[in-house]
Amino acid sequence: MVSAASGRTRRVSPGMGLPQSTVGLMGVIDLTVHGWDLARATGLPYEPAAEAVAAGHRFMDETGPMGRQMGAFGPEVATGAGCTELDRLLGRAGRDPGWSA
């Protein structure tokens, strides 16, 4: 794991022109959301690490509106009061986790 203190995560990715920290969060949200997609499609249980879900929320806080404008995410889906943090993240990413507002 790269320490944030090393400054490596503040560097810009030469291939994408984005901060390395943003590229890392992009990978986390992709794996978390698409992992849920796969689990749902195959009927398997899915419970990602709380840290991955929290990182997904950070990514959505930072880039969600821009990602939605670029078509990376569908329209936000409202989630109910009893939903989990994963459900809330899925809704923010345009997935319907099965809850209604």
N, C-alpha and C positions, 0 to 999 in steps of 0.2 A: 504494500500500500504506500502511496506517495503522500508524504506529509505536506499539509497545506503550508507549513512554515518554510518548506524548501522553495516555494515560489513556482514550482512546476505547474501547479493547477491554475496559476494566474497567466500562464503563457497562452499565446494564441495558436490554435491548431493550423498548421500550414495548409492542410487540405481543405478545411471548411471555413477558415477565417473567423472562427468562434473561440472564445476562451475554452481552455481544456476542461475547466470545471463544467461548463455547459455541455460540452461533448460527452463527458462522463455521465451527467444526469440524463442526457438523451438516451444513452445506452440503458440506463437503469429503467427509465419509464417504458422504453420499448420492450425490454425483457419482462417487466412486471405486467404490463397491459396485454401483450401478446401471449404471455404465459397463461393469463386468465382466459384469453380467447381459445387457446388450445385445450385447456382443462374443460371449459364449458362445452366445446365441440365434441370432446371425447367422453364427457360425463365423469371426469375424474375430479377429486377434491383439489382445492388450490388454496394455499395459505402462504403468501410471500412473507418474507421477514418484515417486521414493522419498520426497520430502517429503510428498506427499499420503498415502501409505501410513502414514508415521510420524504424521501428524496424525490419521489414522483410529484408530490405536492409542491416541493420547492421548485422543481422544473416548471410545473404549471403556473406557479406564481410569477416566475421570471419570464416565461416565453409562451404561455398558453394562448393569450389573445393573438399574438403574431402567428403562432402555429395554426390556429383556427383560420385566420385570414389566408394562409398559404395552403389550406386544405389538408394539413397533417392530422387534424382532429375534427370530428363532426361537431354539430351543435351540442352545447352542454345539456346533459340530461339531469333533471332535478331528482334528488334522492330524498328519501323520507327521514324523519327524525330518528328512527331507530337503526339507521344504516351504520355500517362499519366504516373505518377510514379507507379501506380498500374500495368499498362501494362508492364512497364520495369521490375518490380518485378516478374510478372508472367513469362516473358521471361527468366529471370535469373533462375527461378525454373523449367524451362523446359516446360512451358505451351505456347501455341500459342494464344495470346489474340486477334488475328484477324488482326494484323498489319504485314506488310512485310517491310524489310529493303530496 
